[in-house]
Amino acid sequence: MSALHGSPSGLGRSDLLAGRVAVVTGAGRGIGAAIARALGAHGAAVAVNYLRDAASAEGVAATIEASGGRARAIRADVTDPAAVQQMVAEVDDFFGPADIVVNNALRSYTFDPLARRTAWETTWADYQLQLEGSLGGAVNVCRAALPGMQARGGGRIINLVTDLVERPSVPYHDYTTAKAALLGFSRNLAAELGPFGITVNCVAPGLVHPTDSSRTATDEQRDALEEATPLRRLATPDDVAGAVLFFSSEWARFVTGACLFVDGGLVMR
């Protein structure tokens, strides 16, 4: 397979991120696991955060280490500020201060157009639950990691949002609203942290398959979405990892406050 068509974690090791320390939240499976493996394959020491599935997170860490990298699975509920502070302290003790933070964790959500809650069925409690996971978790992790980044004179923060913030083809009200709030938070953070040499950017995937969240989509739904996508396929976890890898690297050193849509051209802006 040529480099053009390879995955970010499947091209062999490189020193692109040598000496860097990354924290990836929600990294035991799916998109988070692909991001952790990609960062590890390119030289970063990786903290593989998880909440419940220790075996999967430890498997991701073992894969990184088996290919010559450094990794450690660390349990923490990102909605709990004390647990996040403890996680960041453990990363500091084990690898040194984190200078790459990827906020991927979110409250469990199922993307099922037929079973979704309508606007008149979605309660404020539903919104709060998603806001606590997507926005609250990112706030907690950023607050805990920022002192280390400031001390090192730079850092990279990458927050996972969704292309639904621009193209709500299916109105998942609570989920998309929380991700839109995360985008706003990210841009404010970028404006505040630029003088410290810290960049803050977002990656906005479309439907990513295969993941647990996309499992309920029918073949007909996936086929229709592929037909509407200029590149004629759905995103994979490795596609998303490639965008995160870019924002984590020196290639993106003069990019901040950006939102990169990884959806095969569904959103063009």
VENDA-V107034 format. One record per backbone hydrogen bond with DSSP energy under -1.0 kcal/mol. CO is the residue of the C=O (numbers start at 0). NH is the residue of the N-H. If there is no record, write none. Layout:
((CO:NH) (CO:NH))
This chain:
((6:9) (14:17) (16:19) (19:44) (20:98) (20:99) (21:46) (22:101) (23:48) (28:32) (29:33) (30:34) (31:35) (32:36) (33:37) (34:38) (35:39) (36:40) (37:41) (38:43) (39:42) (40:13) (41:16) (44:21) (45:71) (46:23) (46:48) (47:73) (48:26) (49:75) (51:53) (52:56) (53:57) (54:58) (55:59) (56:60) (57:61) (58:62) (59:63) (60:64) (61:65) (62:66) (63:68) (64:67) (69:45) (71:47) (73:49) (76:79) (79:83) (80:84) (81:85) (82:86) (83:87) (84:88) (85:89) (86:90) (87:91) (88:92) (89:93) (90:94) (90:95) (98:155) (99:22) (100:157) (101:24) (101:103) (102:159) (109:111) (111:115) (117:120) (117:121) (122:126) (123:127) (124:128) (125:129) (126:130) (127:131) (128:132) (129:133) (130:134) (130:135) (133:137) (134:138) (135:139) (136:140) (137:141) (138:142) (139:143) (140:144) (141:145) (144:148) (145:149) (146:150) (147:151) (148:153) (154:198) (155:100) (156:200) (157:102) (158:202) (161:164) (162:165) (162:166) (166:168) (169:171) (170:172) (171:175) (172:176) (173:177) (174:178) (175:179) (176:180) (177:181) (178:182) (179:183) (180:184) (181:185) (182:186) (183:187) (184:188) (185:189) (186:190) (187:191) (188:192) (189:193) (192:195) (192:197) (193:196) (196:154) (198:156) (199:256) (200:158) (201:259) (202:160) (203:261) (204:162) (206:234) (212:110) (213:216) (217:221) (218:222) (219:223) (220:224) (221:225) (222:226) (223:227) (228:231) (234:208) (235:239) (236:240) (237:241) (238:242) (239:243) (240:244) (241:245) (242:246) (243:247) (245:248) (248:251) (249:252) (251:254) (257:201) (259:203) (261:205) (263:230))
